[in-house]
Amino acid sequence: MRRYLSDPALPFYRILAEWDEMDTRGGGLSLSASIDPTSTSTSTNGDAPTADAADSAYQAVLVRRTGDSTWSTVNLQMSREHGCWLIDRLWVDDQSVDPSARAAGGAVSGVDGGVDASVRIADMLADAANEAMGCRFGDYDPVQLVSWLEQDPSEELSPKMVVLNCLCALRAKDIPHRNAGCALTIRFCSPNNAASTLTPAHFAAYLEEPWYQIIAQWSEMAFHSEEMNADGSEADLVVLLKRQGDAEWTSMNWLLGRYDGLWLTERIWVDDV
């Protein structure tokens, strides 16, 4: 946990160790709870479950540092085991929110009313600190996530960064316009990859094939392994993908080659685990 709080590649977590003020009033706090449908400890009057009966809960809290004009949202997803509440997930919105806007049901916006484009995929994924990195698509605002993507290959992008960049682009492929994510992914294809000659529309058609659909539908991803050949010119990555509600992961192989210092996609293929 200490690594996450101090990692410069994960600036949105620093607020957890630096906040001076917390707002849990009205719109600053949002609580919900659910009951396991198979549980016998359910409400009988149709009301929301009580704390004693609930087995899961979601809570959002606003925090900020002294001098900050806006707040950050800390989200906690919890479940109860053996009578004890435990945190399943914790994430911090990297968008600041105005408590009055939230209380009034207003939209969440950036500090200046737009998306924060200062964070890039290269900043989010520092290989040394994230060897087993994974992410949930639902943790991010899609428009903001797309604003972070690298639009063209760069020598600073590792194989893992290229894969994450393309997977996020394809998951939000129609932002900011139709098949934009496909066009980005094509630019990261090697000259030996037949996909480098496709139009974005033709590339999108491939994503309709049953075995490729998960590339544009995943809700969770995790890097499983990464192997480099002897001369460092080829990298083979295995990525695990899962849709919301899937019981099993799908395995995706991503083969990359190095061209004039740039990591580009040679081939991808999908298998069920």
N, C-alpha and C positions, 0 to 999 in steps of 0.2 A: 504493500500500500504506500509506503514511504516513497518508493520509486515513482509511482504515478503522480504523487503530489509535487515532486520536484523536477520531473522530466520536462525539459524545455519543448519537447515535441508534443506535449499534452497540456498546453497552457490553460485549457478550460477546467482542469482539476485543481489549479492552485488556490482558487477561491475557497476550497474546503478547509485549507489551513490558514487562510488569511482574513476571513470574514470578521467584521466587527459588529454587524447588526443583522438580525434575523427577523423576518416578518412572517408571522403565521396567522395574521388577522384577515378575516373576510376573504377577498379575492386572492390574498397572498398565500392561502393554504387551501389545498383541494384534497379531500379525502374520499376514498371509495373502498368498498369491501365486497367480497363475493363469497358465496357458499358453494362447496363441492356438491354438485347435484346428487351424488350418491350418499351424501352425509345425512344422518338422521337428525342432526342438530340444525334444523332449518327453521326459519321464521314461519309462523302459521297464519299471520294476519296480512301478508302481502307487503309489509313494510320492509325497509332496508334492514339487513341483518345487524344485530348488535355486535359490539366488540367481543362479547363472550362467545357468540355463535360463529363469527366469521373465521375463515381459515386463510384468507388472502387480503391484502390491502395495498393501495397505492397512495402515496403522499407526495405532495410538491411543496417545497419551502423556498421562500425568497431570501437570498443573502447578499450582502454587499460590504465592501470595505469602507472605512472612513474616507469621505471625500468623493466617493463614487456617486454619480447622479442617477444611475440606473442599477437595477438588481439582476442577479443571475438566479436561475431556477435550478434547485437541486431536487432531483426526482428519485424516489425510493419505491421499489416494488418489493413487497414483503410477503412472507407466508408463515404460518404458524405450525410448529412441530412440537409435539409433546408439551403443549401449553406455552411455548416460548416463541416470541416473534423474532424471525430471522430475516436478514436482508438478502433477497435473491439477486437484485440488480440495483445499481446506483449509477446515475448518469447526470451530467451537468449540461444544461443547454448553453451553447456558446453564443446564443443571442441574449442580449439584456432585455428585460421587460419592465414596463411601467406598471406598478401595482394597481394604480387607478384604472388603467386600461384593462387589466385582467379582471378587476372587480366588476367593470362595466361590460365584460364579455368582449372586449376589443381584441383585435388580432395581435399576435406577438410580432414585434418588429425589431430590427437592428437598432443600434444606438442612434444612427443617423437616418433611420427609416428605411434603409436598404439592407442587402445581405453583406456579411463580412467576408470579403474576398482576400483577406490578409493571410489566411491559413491555406497552405497548399498540401497536396498529397505527400510531397517530399518531406514536409514538416511533420505531418501526422504519423508517418511510418519511418521511424529511425530503426534500422535493422538491429543494431546492437541491443536495443532496449525492448524490442518487440519480436523475438524469434518465433513466438507462437501466436502472433497477432490475429485477431478476428474482429468482426464488427456486426452489428445489427442495423439493417437499413432503416428500421423504424426509429432509431435513436437520432436521426438527422432530418432536418428540413430538406427535401429534395432539391429545391431551388438553390439553397445555400451550398449543399454538397456539390452540386454541379459547378458552382462558382469557384470551388477549390481545385477542380480538376486541371491537370496539365493538358493543354490542348495539342501539344506537339512533343515528339521525343526529345530527350535532353540527356546529356552525359551524367547528370547528377541523379538520374532515376535508376535505381537498382531493378533487377528482375521482379522482385516482390512488389515494388512500387508501381511498375508497369502493369502488373496483373491487377492490383487493387484499383488503379486508375481506370482500367478498361472495364472491370466488373461493375464499378460504380456508374460509369458512363452508360453501360448497357442496361443497368437496372433502372436508370432514369432516362432512357434513350430518347424520349420525346420532349425533353427540356434542354434548351429554351425553345426548340422548334422540332418538328417531326423528324425523327431519325438522326438527330444531332449526335446522340451517343454512338450510333453506328458509324457516322462519318469520323468521329474521333478515333474509334477503335481501328478503323481502316488505316489511319495515318500511323498507327503503331504496328502495322503488319510489315514483315520483311518482304523484300522483292521476290523471294522464293515462295512466298505464301500466295496461293491463288486468290485469296480474299482481298489482296491488295489492289486487284483490278476491278472489284465489284463497286457498284453504286451503293449508296446508303440504303436505298429501297430494296435492292437485291440482298444485301447483307441482312436487313430486317426480316426478309422472307425466310432466311435460314433459321431465325429464332422461333419460327412457327413450327419447325419440325419437333416432334414429341421429345426427342432426346436433348434438344437444345433449349427448350422452352424455359427451363429452370434458370438459365443465364439472365433472363429478363424478369424473373419472378421471385428470385431468392429473397428471403428475409434475414437469414443468418449466413455468414461465411467465416471460414477459419482456414489458415494455412496449415497444412498437414506436414509437408516435407519440401525440401529444396535441395537439389543435387546439381553440382557444377562439374563439367568435364575437366580433364587434366589440364588443358591449356586455357581454361577460363573463357572459352568462346561460345559455350552453350550451357543453358540452365534449364533444368526440368523441375517444375513445381507441381505439387498436388494440392488442390484446393478442395475443401469440403463445403458444399452448399446445401441449404435446407429451406424449403418454403414454410410459411407459418402453418402449423398443423401437421407437418410431416413427422412421422415417427423415426425415419431413417435419413441419414445424410446421403447425398449424391457426390461421388468423387469426380473431379474434373482435372485432367492433365493439361498443363500449359507449358509448351516447349518454346524457348526463346533463344535467339542467336544474337551475337554482338556484331554490329556493323559500324565501323568507324567510331567506336566508343558508345554507340547507342544500342540499347537492348530492345529488340523488336520480336514480335510474335511470329514463330515459324508455323506452329500448328497447335490446335486444341482439340481435345476429344473428351467425351463425357461417358462415365460408367456409373452404374448403381453400385453402392457399397453393399 
